[in-house]
């Protein structure tokens, strides 16, 4: 997963007023981290390890 692609998607969603929920950053991203950082998170699931601007978890409103 390309972080620049994800940032562009986040911007497009913001401009369109569409909620975005980022579930994980993927195993390729997680493998690129120092091994002592991820501690068993081999799919980039933990938002605390992500860049701050990608910690987006907006829920869609259903009425």
N, C-alpha and C positions, 0 to 999 in steps of 0.2 A: 504494500500500500504506500503510495506516494503522499507524503505529508503536504506537499504543495498542492496536489490534486484535492486533498481533503479540505485544505484551507480555502481553495476556490469554491468548492461545493458549499462550505459553510457560508461564504460571502453571498453566493447565489441564493441560498435559502433565506438568509437575512433580508436581502433585497426584495424577495418575493413574499416575505411574511410566512414562510413555511417552517414549521418546527423541525429541528434536526436532533437525532439521538445517535450519538457515536457510541457503539457498543464496545468495540475493541480496535486496536491499531494493527493487529495481526502478528503472526509469528516472525516474519522477516524483520519487522521493526523491533520486536522484543529480543531477537537473537543479536541485533546490533548493539544492544546495551551491555555494559559491563555485567558479568555473571552475578556479582554480588548485589546488583540493583534489583534484578527481577525475581529472585528467590522463588522459583517454581511457577512464575507467571510466564509460560512460554507462548502465549498468544496475545500479549499486550492488553490484557483485560483490566488491569488496575489503573484507573484514571490518575491516581496520585503520582504515577511515573510519567504521565504524558506531558507534553508542552501545555502550559496553562491555557493558551488560546484554543486548544482542542478538547478541553474538558467540557463538552457540550452534551447535555442530556435533557433535551426539551421534550416534553410529552405533548402529543396532539390532543387538542380539546375536542371531545365528542359530546354533542348535545342532543 
